[in-house]
């Protein structure tokens, strides 16, 4: 069952974006697509918010994902860190980090 927590990573990540957007009164619609190297992803369009609000929304995905590490079993912890490290290589043009800079 511990290994099943790995499946929570994309859900938790996108939930972080969604919750942050809702905090600012914005709504996100997610779309499934294949990223670089055929990595499955859910993407969303940047909402009409201020630049600082967009930064928070973009950071919230990994923020929630990493924030839960101490409370999750080791397979989640390892997979979440691998997700963070691998993200720049497969995210391409639709990277969350573009909204942070």
C-alpha positions as CSV (number, residue, x, y, z in Angstrom):
1,X,0.0,0.0,0.0
2,X,2.9,2.4,0.7
3,X,3.9,2.2,-3.0
4,X,0.4,3.3,-3.9
5,X,1.1,6.7,-2.4
6,X,3.2,7.4,-5.5
7,X,0.0,7.7,-7.4
8,X,-1.0,10.6,-5.2
9,X,1.9,12.8,-6.3
10,X,0.3,14.2,-9.5
11,X,-3.0,14.7,-7.7
12,X,-1.4,16.5,-4.7
13,X,0.8,18.6,-7.0
14,X,-2.2,19.8,-9.1
15,X,-4.3,20.2,-6.0
16,X,-1.7,22.7,-4.7
17,X,-2.1,24.8,-7.8
18,X,-5.9,24.6,-7.7
19,X,-6.1,25.5,-4.0
20,X,-3.8,28.5,-4.4
21,X,-5.8,29.7,-7.5
22,X,-9.0,29.4,-5.5
23,X,-7.4,31.5,-2.7
24,X,-7.2,34.3,-5.1
25,X,-10.6,33.8,-6.6
26,X,-9.4,32.2,-9.8
27,X,-10.3,28.9,-11.3
28,X,-8.0,26.4,-13.1
29,X,-9.1,24.0,-15.7
30,X,-6.7,21.0,-16.2
31,X,-6.1,19.3,-19.5
32,X,-4.3,16.0,-19.9
33,X,-1.4,15.9,-22.4
34,X,1.8,14.2,-23.1
35,X,4.9,16.1,-22.1
36,X,8.4,15.8,-23.4
37,X,9.6,12.2,-23.5
38,X,6.0,11.1,-23.4
39,X,5.6,11.9,-19.7
40,X,1.9,12.2,-18.9
41,X,0.9,15.6,-17.5
42,X,-2.0,17.8,-16.5
43,X,-1.6,21.4,-17.7
44,X,-3.5,24.6,-17.0
45,X,-3.6,28.1,-18.4
46,X,-2.4,30.9,-16.2
47,X,-5.4,32.7,-14.6
48,X,-5.9,36.4,-14.8
49,X,-4.2,37.3,-11.5
50,X,-1.3,39.6,-10.4
51,X,2.3,38.5,-11.0
52,X,2.8,37.8,-7.3
53,X,-0.4,35.8,-7.1
54,X,0.7,33.8,-10.2
55,X,4.1,33.1,-8.5
56,X,2.3,31.6,-5.5
57,X,0.0,29.5,-7.7
58,X,2.9,28.2,-9.7
59,X,4.9,27.4,-6.6
60,X,2.0,25.8,-4.8
61,X,2.2,22.5,-6.7
62,X,5.6,21.6,-5.5
63,X,5.0,23.4,-2.3
64,X,2.1,21.1,-1.3
65,X,3.9,18.0,-2.7
66,X,7.1,18.7,-0.7
67,X,5.3,19.9,2.3
68,X,3.6,16.5,2.7
69,X,6.9,14.6,2.6
70,X,7.4,14.3,6.4
71,X,3.9,12.8,6.7
72,X,4.2,10.3,3.9
73,X,5.8,6.9,3.6
74,X,9.3,6.5,2.0
75,X,8.1,5.6,-1.5
76,X,6.2,8.9,-1.8
77,X,9.2,10.8,-0.4
78,X,11.6,9.3,-3.0
79,X,9.2,9.7,-5.9
80,X,8.3,13.3,-4.9
81,X,12.0,14.3,-4.8
82,X,12.6,12.5,-8.2
83,X,9.6,14.4,-9.6
84,X,11.1,17.7,-8.5
85,X,14.5,16.9,-10.0
86,X,13.1,15.5,-13.3
87,X,10.5,18.2,-13.8
88,X,12.7,20.8,-15.7
89,X,13.7,18.0,-18.2
90,X,10.2,17.1,-19.3
91,X,8.0,20.1,-18.6
92,X,9.2,22.0,-21.6
93,X,7.4,25.2,-22.5
94,X,4.6,24.6,-20.0
95,X,6.7,24.6,-17.0
96,X,5.4,26.0,-13.7
97,X,8.7,27.7,-13.1
98,X,8.1,30.1,-16.0
99,X,5.4,31.8,-13.8
100,X,7.9,32.1,-10.9
101,X,10.7,34.0,-12.7
